[in-house]
């Protein structure tokens, strides 16, 4: 026999507890209105918003509320807050850094496993290589080769910061060769978090990364996606195996 639910005078199951609905905080409403203005085209990249005082009066909120909204949108990469006489809140072109930071935070806080992250990176990299083979131009290949030459000269521990920056730049240049802005943004989000791990590895003298990348670019020039992918996957497997090994060692030490 099914037991009947106990209901109150308003017909709601008394065993289910709800919390009172609260309206958004004022600064969140200000953020929403600014985002809507951008979505509808009333604000565009490079446009300057009204001053804090003017916007506060228009929205019937405090200047502190407007200031908090501006800071929130700055963190999100929507606004740039400039100082000085000609300063103020300016709509940005678009910034991938918040996405990159989110991926980094998920990795460091355990919201995203290292193995899942690396698997996704491999999947994205395969598509990037295919598009770069189809659409890459001589200028793209020359930029990649210049990057490889610069990286090859940085061989000491003291130069690891610069070497890491060039490694990340290599993947940015590769993504740019796809001529797809979304691919570039996604590649940035999954590449920059690698910086921490690359610094830990240092200069891997057991593997000539420069030679591997030179072969890779040669395959791109030949529009040979299968061979380019094969060369890149070989490098990524080595890197990812090392990263997983180090992560496991760290976990064992904590245990």
C-alpha positions in Angstrom: 0.0 0.0 0.0 1.4 3.3 -1.0 1.6 5.8 1.8 0.0 9.1 1.0 2.2 12.2 1.1 1.5 14.7 3.9 0.6 18.0 2.4 0.1 21.4 4.0 -2.6 23.8 3.3 -0.9 25.0 0.1 -0.7 21.5 -1.3 3.1 21.2 -1.0 4.6 18.0 0.3 5.6 18.8 3.9 8.5 16.4 3.8 10.2 18.5 1.1 11.8 21.6 2.6 12.4 24.7 0.5 14.3 27.8 1.3 12.8 31.2 0.7 13.6 32.7 -2.7 16.1 35.6 -2.6 16.5 38.1 -5.3 19.9 38.7 -6.9 22.4 40.9 -5.2 22.4 44.4 -6.8 25.8 44.1 -8.4 24.8 40.9 -10.1 21.9 42.8 -11.7 24.2 45.5 -12.9 26.5 42.8 -14.4 23.5 41.3 -16.2 22.4 44.6 -17.6 25.9 45.4 -19.0 26.2 41.9 -20.5 22.8 42.3 -22.1 23.8 45.6 -23.6 26.8 43.9 -25.1 24.7 41.0 -26.4 22.2 43.3 -28.0 24.9 45.4 -29.6 24.3 48.5 -27.6 27.8 48.3 -26.3 30.7 47.1 -28.4 34.4 46.3 -27.9 36.3 49.6 -27.2 33.2 51.4 -25.9 33.6 53.3 -22.6 30.9 52.9 -20.0 29.5 55.9 -18.1 31.4 57.0 -15.0 30.6 55.2 -11.7 28.6 58.1 -10.3 26.5 58.5 -13.5 25.8 54.8 -13.9 24.9 54.5 -10.2 22.4 57.3 -10.5 20.9 55.8 -13.7 20.5 52.4 -12.1 19.5 53.7 -8.7 22.2 51.9 -6.9 25.2 52.9 -4.9 28.6 53.6 -6.4 30.0 50.7 -4.4 27.5 48.4 -6.2 28.7 49.7 -9.6 32.3 49.3 -8.5 31.8 45.7 -7.5 30.0 45.0 -10.8 32.9 46.5 -12.7 35.5 44.4 -10.8 33.4 41.2 -11.4 33.3 41.9 -15.1 37.0 42.7 -15.2 37.8 39.3 -13.7 35.5 37.7 -16.2 37.4 39.4 -19.1 34.5 41.6 -20.1 35.7 45.0 -19.0 39.1 46.6 -18.7 39.4 49.1 -15.8 41.8 51.9 -16.7 43.2 54.6 -14.4 44.0 58.2 -15.0 42.2 61.2 -16.6 41.1 59.1 -19.6 40.4 56.0 -17.5 37.2 54.2 -16.8 35.5 50.9 -17.6 36.0 49.9 -21.3 34.5 46.9 -23.0 37.2 44.4 -24.0 37.5 42.6 -27.3 37.4 39.3 -25.5 39.8 37.5 -23.2 40.5 33.8 -22.9 42.3 34.1 -19.6 39.2 33.4 -17.4 38.7 30.1 -19.3 42.4 29.2 -18.8 42.3 30.1 -15.1 39.2 28.0 -14.7 40.9 24.9 -16.2 44.0 25.6 -14.0 41.9 25.9 -10.9 39.9 22.7 -11.7 43.2 20.8 -12.0 44.8 22.2 -8.8 41.6 21.7 -6.7 40.8 18.2 -8.0 37.6 19.2 -9.9 39.3 17.8 -13.1 41.5 14.8 -13.1 44.9 15.0 -14.8 44.1 12.0 -17.0 40.8 13.4 -18.2 42.5 16.8 -18.9 45.3 15.1 -21.0 42.8 13.0 -22.9 40.8 16.1 -23.9 44.0 17.8 -24.9 45.0 15.0 -27.2 41.5 15.0 -28.8 41.7 18.8 -29.4 45.3 18.6 -30.7 44.3 16.0 -33.4 41.7 18.4 -34.8 44.0 21.3 -34.6 46.6 19.4 -36.6 44.1 18.5 -39.3 43.0 22.1 -39.8 46.5 23.4 -39.6 47.5 21.0 -42.4 44.6 22.2 -44.5 44.8 25.9 -43.8 48.3 26.7 -42.6 50.2 29.3 -44.7 54.0 29.8 -45.2 54.0 32.6 -42.6 52.5 30.1 -40.0 55.2 27.5 -40.7 58.0 30.1 -40.6 56.7 31.4 -37.2 56.7 27.8 -35.8 60.3 27.2 -37.1 61.5 30.5 -35.5 59.9 29.4 -32.3 61.7 26.0 -32.5 65.1 27.7 -33.2 64.6 30.0 -30.2 63.6 27.1 -27.9 66.6 25.0 -29.0 69.0 27.7 -27.7 67.6 27.6 -24.2 69.2 24.7 -22.5 70.0 25.7 -19.0 67.9 25.4 -15.8 68.1 29.2 -15.4 66.3 29.5 -18.8 63.4 27.2 -18.0 60.9 30.1 -17.6 61.7 31.4 -21.1 61.7 27.9 -22.5 58.3 27.2 -21.0 56.9 30.4 -22.5 58.2 29.4 -25.9 56.6 25.9 -25.6 53.3 27.5 -24.8 53.7 29.9 -27.7 54.4 27.0 -30.1 50.9 25.6 -29.4 49.4 29.1 -29.8 51.1 29.5 -33.2 49.9 26.0 -34.2 46.3 26.9 -33.2 46.6 30.2 -35.2 47.4 28.2 -38.3 43.9 26.7 -38.2 42.4 30.2 -38.9 39.7 29.4 -36.4 39.5 31.8 -33.4 37.5 29.3 -31.3 40.2 26.7 -31.8 42.8 29.2 -30.7 40.8 30.0 -27.5 40.3 26.3 -26.7 43.9 25.5 -27.3 45.0 28.3 -25.1 42.7 27.0 -22.3 44.2 23.5 -22.4 47.8 24.6 -23.1 48.7 27.3 -20.6 48.0 25.0 -17.5 50.8 22.8 -18.8 53.3 25.5 -17.8 53.5 24.3 -14.2 54.3 20.7 -15.3 56.8 21.7 -18.0 58.8 23.7 -15.5 58.9 20.7 -13.2 60.2 18.5 -16.0 62.9 21.0 -17.0 65.0 20.4 -20.1 64.4 16.7 -21.1 67.8 15.7 -22.5 66.6 12.2 -23.2 64.4 13.5 -26.0 65.2 16.0 -28.7 62.1 18.1 -28.7 63.4 20.5 -31.3 64.1 17.7 -33.9 60.6 16.3 -33.2 59.0 19.6 -33.8 61.0 20.2 -36.9 59.8 17.0 -38.4 56.3 17.9 -37.3 56.4 21.3 -39.2 57.8 19.6 -42.2 54.8 17.3 -42.3 52.5 20.3 -41.9 54.2 21.9 -45.0 53.6 18.7 -46.9 49.9 18.7 -45.9 50.5 15.2 -44.4 48.1 15.2 -41.5 48.6 11.5 -40.6 52.4 11.8 -40.2 52.1 15.2 -38.5 49.7 13.7 -36.0 51.9 10.7 -35.5 54.9 12.8 -34.7 52.9 15.0 -32.3 51.2 12.1 -30.5 54.6 10.5 -29.9 55.8 13.7 -28.1 52.6 14.1 -26.2 52.6 10.5 -24.9 56.1 11.0 -23.4 55.0 14.3 -21.8 51.8 13.0 -20.4 53.3 9.8 -19.1 55.9 11.9 -17.2 53.2 14.2 -15.8 51.1 11.2 -14.6 54.2 9.7 -13.0 55.0 12.9 -11.2 51.4 13.3 -10.0 51.4 9.7 -8.7 54.7 10.3 -6.8 53.3 13.4 -5.3 50.2 11.5 -4.2 52.3 8.7 -2.7 54.4 11.3 -0.7 51.2 12.9 0.7 49.9 9.5 1.6 
